[in-house]
């Protein structure tokens, strides 16, 4: 592990909290990683104002490139934080000079939880109870069908769409009864806007 990886791991672990202090309304998860807020200026040990160029040079990158989102190309990099914890970092533009900055983080790792202990494998019902002011959105993206629960904070839960009725993804559908048993398959984390924006 190089110096930057050790530094990132120390920052991340320092900003996470113990299971006893953080987990509410959930079973104690033991030693695990948690979603951190961006008030400290980083998430997963990655600076929230980092550029694409910086991340691909400073961290262990599993994959990097460009992806199509809403018809536009954006940079992304999948960073290995620890064994079993890869984090996709998406950036605010596909700039050839590498100066695009972090837009959001996303992971499918069960090691990441919110401060209620919710994460991959939790069901929609538990998420709704913990985040009662949130809202479930269903629809299509460039990647296909999506179901996301916006908590009203930086945290968005991504759900498995397998058991959601096809009608729930139609634009004209005003209301769709989605089962509360559908499972979280990932967490996206959108940092608080940077002061230099």
Secondary structure as the mmCIF struct_conf table of DSSP 4:
data_model
#
loop_
_struct_conf.conf_type_id
_struct_conf.id
_struct_conf.beg_label_comp_id
_struct_conf.beg_label_asym_id
_struct_conf.beg_label_seq_id
_struct_conf.end_label_comp_id
_struct_conf.end_label_asym_id
_struct_conf.end_label_seq_id
HELX_RH_AL_P HELX_RH_AL_P1 UNK A 3 UNK A 15
BEND BEND1 UNK A 16 UNK A 16
HELX_RH_AL_P HELX_RH_AL_P2 UNK A 19 UNK A 22
BEND BEND2 UNK A 25 UNK A 26
BEND BEND3 UNK A 31 UNK A 31
HELX_RH_3T_P HELX_RH_3T_P1 UNK A 38 UNK A 40
BEND BEND4 UNK A 41 UNK A 41
STRN STRN1 UNK A 42 UNK A 43
TURN_TY1_P TURN_TY1_P1 UNK A 44 UNK A 45
STRN STRN2 UNK A 46 UNK A 47
TURN_TY1_P TURN_TY1_P2 UNK A 48 UNK A 49
STRN STRN3 UNK A 51 UNK A 51
HELX_RH_AL_P HELX_RH_AL_P3 UNK A 52 UNK A 58
BEND BEND5 UNK A 59 UNK A 59
STRN STRN4 UNK A 61 UNK A 69
TURN_TY1_P TURN_TY1_P3 UNK A 70 UNK A 71
STRN STRN5 UNK A 72 UNK A 82
TURN_TY1_P TURN_TY1_P4 UNK A 83 UNK A 84
STRN STRN6 UNK A 85 UNK A 91
BEND BEND6 UNK A 92 UNK A 92
TURN_TY1_P TURN_TY1_P5 UNK A 96 UNK A 97
BEND BEND7 UNK A 98 UNK A 98
STRN STRN7 UNK A 101 UNK A 101
STRN STRN8 UNK A 102 UNK A 107
TURN_TY1_P TURN_TY1_P6 UNK A 110 UNK A 111
STRN STRN9 UNK A 113 UNK A 113
TURN_TY1_P TURN_TY1_P7 UNK A 115 UNK A 116
BEND BEND8 UNK A 117 UNK A 117
STRN STRN10 UNK A 119 UNK A 119
TURN_TY1_P TURN_TY1_P8 UNK A 120 UNK A 121
STRN STRN11 UNK A 123 UNK A 123
HELX_RH_AL_P HELX_RH_AL_P4 UNK A 124 UNK A 130
TURN_TY1_P TURN_TY1_P9 UNK A 131 UNK A 133
STRN STRN12 UNK A 135 UNK A 141
TURN_TY1_P TURN_TY1_P10 UNK A 142 UNK A 143
STRN STRN13 UNK A 144 UNK A 150
BEND BEND9 UNK A 152 UNK A 154
STRN STRN14 UNK A 155 UNK A 159
TURN_TY1_P TURN_TY1_P11 UNK A 162 UNK A 163
BEND BEND10 UNK A 164 UNK A 164
HELX_RH_3T_P HELX_RH_3T_P2 UNK A 166 UNK A 169
TURN_TY1_P TURN_TY1_P12 UNK A 171 UNK A 172
TURN_TY1_P TURN_TY1_P13 UNK A 180 UNK A 181
HELX_LH_PP_P HELX_LH_PP_P1 UNK A 182 UNK A 182
STRN STRN15 UNK A 183 UNK A 183
STRN STRN16 UNK A 184 UNK A 189
HELX_LH_PP_P HELX_LH_PP_P2 UNK A 191 UNK A 194
TURN_TY1_P TURN_TY1_P14 UNK A 195 UNK A 196
#
